[in-house]
Amino acid sequence: MGSQSAAEYKVAKEAWVTGHSGGSMSEATLVTASALTTFILWAAIQKYHPQSPAHRALAVTSKHSKRRIRNGLASYAVDFATLVVPLILSCTLFADYAYLWSFATLALAAAVKSICGPAENEVLKKEKRKFKWKDSDDEYSAPEEEEGDEEDEARAKSTSAAAGSADQEGFRQRKGEHVGGSEEKENHHSLQLDEGSMDNAKATTKATTGKNPHKIFLSVYRAGMMILTCIAILAVDFPVFPRRFGKVEVYGTSLMDLGVGSFVFSSGVVSARGYLKKETLPFMKQMAIALRTSIPLLVLGLGRYISTKGVDYQEHVTEYGMHWNFFFTLGFLPIFVTFFRSLAGQIRFSIVGSLVAVVYQCFLTYGGLEEYIQNAPRVDIISMNKEGIFSFAGYLAIFLVGVDVGLYVLPNDPYFFMRRKSNKKKAKKGKLAMILISLCFLLCLGFMTSYGIFQIPVSRQMANLSYFFWVITFNTGYILCFLLAEITLTKNEPSALAIARAQAKANLSTSGSKTQRPAATVLLPPLTCPPLLEAVNRNGLAVFLVANVLTGLVNLTVQTLYTSDMKAVGILVAYMVVVTGIAWIWQVRGWKLKL
């Protein structure tokens, strides 16, 4: 080990990352499920533990104090310990027990709720008969027709404000009963309100109705995939990371293969925001915007190529080619998608993406393209980068389907993009869940047809039809799971006006009694997006760039092939502290690196 030359070590590293055959799809799915179970654990701690940052924020009234608690070191520590460390362990030490690890995380979340949470019959429920319950974070929704009297309008606004001001003033409460001797024990839950609470709630709702927070389930999905990707790109260089999780050479499935396609899919979901705007820009204006997005990515790709050649960094030529890398794939996507934008009003992007994938597969199977990619000598610029150039068609198809899914999940009304000029009511999350379930069934059918009937093996290297269906089926189902988790966690969560009404009614009913104090309420913080995940989403591409740079630095300073498991996990934890810490600082400072 000590006498091994740099050239010999480079050869050993290149051999370490090549020739993999992958593992099972189910194992990759179970490992990524940790992102969902850790979010549920985080939500349980924030909602039910009396010392959580969310509970401490409820004890103060100043917005500055709330922001300071939310952006404090304790909040970062809780987020990192519950959202990042379990993901590191699921990819390394506990990789062979992925299902048990996810089950243990859920069991811990249930224990937190059981020990620290209130009894179910004490929680204030939403008033279904008196209030309209609907989603409220849609900046793209078509205007609604106003119905009913002023009271109905106030109720509708209250539900909108309850969701829109969740980060600052939103809360859940339950009725409490005066039990002798237990007053001090539950003091951290109790809050006495006066008769003016109703007016305060109405004033707060009117002031915050216009706010449009991000969708929690989508933010957690995106950030979870980014964190898993950042962990994997360094962990793959250590023996503690199972070889079956590394990128497959030609045919097969693995965790990292799934991560590459998921990164492209999630980028497509986010880019759908531009298609939801009402104004339609001329083609040249759209192309100029696409170039402004693409040029920095292409520069990063060029910089990565120059830096790897300059330091004689190990290369995996059969992954993308001799000069191509993933930044080039990301950089060319906005340019090519712009050409399909004119079709947005006539045909769904998912159909366009599927057609691209089918046509590309026909060239692979019947046009001799697969034979060319696998066996052609590298004699010119195209053949030298044949894997990256031709697999771009598959990634473009994945990106287009991601855009279409984004058109469903970003607005409150999943059909807004198709009927944006109508005045129909906003859809509830349940309708979106049913749409995603239908999409999952269709995509599963497509995957079974490609993989089972036509027997096209999955290939990330070529991004073929089976890989296309595998990636979009997984990600659509993954988004659905996060949506269902959010629906479950926020079930029966009352609005600010509903809580104020209940408090006022309780206080009036006991105000004339001298033997019984007025009824108290218990504060339970609402479900919000974890601050750490918000920070990662705010500068997602910059975080990915920092992770790549740090991966290179670690590989240049540490002989990762000969690192013990515990030391490797320690390095991964420190590495993720730096990556997420930078994102956290940028979030606190209000910085955003635009690439």
Disulfide bonds with the S-S distance in Angstrom:
none
